[in-house]
């Protein structure tokens, strides 16, 4: 049946369409008036021809409804059918354009009515009435033997042939109006669906582009946090140590300031590498690129050394047979360890010990950073809602891993992440 009015409707239309219908009705009215006058002059119905004012009334009755065909299509179809019938019964001398008015009315019902059930009912009623009238006229003709010449030698008797021709013409006429209307409706519906899908695709493209921009911003923010937070935290610790011992131990202060200088230089270098990576053509950057290529498991000892330089006891243990891991997994493991060690320097207290463990498992690797948190500044936010915790969780989720972040039962803090390698 197609869609119902509740899903989509071609009606109502605008003023432009109403002006077009009014112009079509005017053209048909002028044509009907001209053909009626010519057929009347030719004496089509002879003495039984309708009076001029009846003919004029029927011209208006056939043409005027077309001006409202897209306002009230089903009503116009019924009125046009009645006007068509009256034109024939009253012997109005018009037998050509009156067929166009009825065809247009029936076509409009099929092409424009959103209620497909009612549109079919109305068309069946009109067509059924027309065929009933046709069969009644044929039956009446059979009762008048002199209506057509009687040719007993013909293969098909004249009146039988005449009757079949009329039935065939009406089947083609009404079938054509029905088919053309339904095809126009289907084409309009397909165009509407295509426009909807086009709009949906355009909206989806906009959402995808916005999401891509958001993800890129998150990635850049995460990289900046990883690079800056670690080195700046180390620089802060060393600068504070240098300030405290500059008077009584200038040599140690010099060492601490040297660490600050090295950390600053390293931070600048990593920022430069990161910005270079971000400027690379998208065609050369994979969707999982989340860190500069220099980050990896090979740099784990640097983190332990940084903690020791900052005055913390630190240890690094590798468990299992070392093997190559995907670059992305290695980068994520390094960044998680870097963030965890940075948090030890910032929050665990000046005497806290940091232990970094890297375990090679059958299906992945496990990175663990733990501290004993014995220092005076051991109190910390353990809610995991900071940018560092969020960044670690996002990185682990990006590679399909798991992470545990929180305080240990025996004191201190623990970050443990499992990352798949297969």
WOQUI-V833448 format. One record per run of one state. SS is the DSSP state (H for helix, E for strand, - for the rest). FROM is the first residue (numbers start at 1). TO is the last residue. If there is no record, write none. Layout:
BEGIN
ss=<SS:SS>
from=<FROM:FROM>
to=<TO:TO>
END
This chain:
BEGIN
ss=<-:H:-:H:-:H:-:H:-:H:-:H:-:H:-:H:-:H:-:H:-:H:-:E:-:H:-:E:-:E:-:H:-:E:-:E:->
from=<1:15:43:46:49:52:69:73:90:97:113:116:143:145:148:158:246:250:280:282:285:297:310:314:320:327:348:354:361:364:372:387:399:402:408:413:421>
to=<14:42:45:48:51:68:72:89:96:112:115:142:144:147:157:245:249:279:281:284:296:309:313:319:326:347:353:360:363:371:386:398:401:407:412:420:422>
END
